[in-house]
């Protein structure tokens, strides 16, 4: 919640997710820990200021060629310091905390930003990164573009029932429940989650998928690739029996657009809305 | 080595009723499983749907028919066959090593399969494209399990004869190496791949399809039944290789045969369902309590009990947190662990 209250005090200073005041003065060696934050840096046109990114930074494609610090939940302090960063922007999920504390103790400014999957939090993240990187005008433009994209997404009535697939969990499919970025995005696009009996991403018993009988099945590019493509997906017995699959209503969005709540949140919601509204 | 001799059948029925009761219990469990699930289907509807291929007309919705025939029935059958196969493989492994604490995992099958499955899950998406489907992961797991076992056997073979003690140590080494390889893959996997690998390693029969049931019957049940003919030889080998040879047992041939059957059975089971832990260790003990240490009774009883136990465990896995489900390997280990500890404590008290 603190993330929502990102107070922007003076130029280059933000109050981060921990309530810490972080100041950066025209940083030139920024390390981004979290795919959404990297995407924001690129959207701001500030990629020249990047010194490194983590392994979850897969959008845009160019980000994957930046120096790597490993997976953002498991970074090493020495690896981070070796990039001689003058600012680290980290998702609240980045860690381990000991490594980040060490880097901060070594004098590198560390801004921890909320990873909450909501439009307000997405706008807050963009504004905070823009402030820290001296790109406030561009940040404001991104935020108002997001607002514009989200305007007039009137939900179809009755609201289409949606199942979001997050890969395979052993034999069963991992399906998004409540309290997930996927559920938030579906809500934003005017749909309603067909599975809300549990929270998080969990293996859904195949029978329940058939019983839920969603109108639309949604997934992401990487998940579908991991499952062997759309065709392999539709051959899974529980899915093959679903009306959504029989009618070809499978929507595949880019991973970070669907789940990242970064600069493309508006675009993603709009695309999903179009797919949900027949 | 003395483990077998110290375990006496705790229950003494006449032999025939015991076999009838345990087979019947498995049958009842299978029917109960077919009648239970996240989608409630009435008993009469289940019966009508099951009789439909015989020309009866069933009054059931399309959802009920799909759930029963495409999802529930293959799943229950797969659980029964895999449970039986893994348990029999456990009994065979304990006979081979003449050690009741042995587990098919010692031959490296599960570790090799896990490493190969993870490899397919992590590298597959990029390198294989459309091939990175469930079938590719299964194939990789089977080949990985087989390769690991061949490595263990190669390490343990001296002058054309497998040395069982070396096989144990070789198995430990291969397990450790496969574990390290798996760890390396986990460090490069992304979130979604990590989830897939984790769940794969906890085991599940949720992916059951009719082709999978077909593969399981052909590649698990068939070798398992063939292995029953080594029961007498394994009994003789409990006394030691020299004594066994004196009564005319070709120990090398039996050892090779047992290793091959265990590798194939466990490899296929693991490739279809991921790693289902503990069945291979615990069920033979349970069977020994019922019918004693002779492999002539121990092997078939392990098959029957294993089929019943995995069917029951899967029923728990898919019902207890419905509509979500738990990995079945978790249930078998959660139930098997305490049982095994109890067994150890009981034996310690007796010693």
Interface residues (C-beta under 8 A of the other chain):
Chain A: X55 X56 X70 X71 X74 X166 X167 X168 X169 X170 X171 X172 X174 X177 X195 X197 X198 X201 X202 X203 X204 X205 X206 X207 X208 X210 X211 X212 X213 X222 X223 X225 X226 X227 X228 X229 X231 X232 X236 X237 X238 X240 X241
Chain B: X37 X38 X39 X63 X66 X67 X70 X71 X72 X74 X75 X121 X124 X125 X126 X129 X130 X131 X132 X133 X134 X136 X187 X188 X190 X191 X192 X193 X195 X196 X199 X200 X202 X203 X204 X205 X206 X207 X208 X209 X273 X274 X318 X321 X322 X323 X324 X325 X326 X327
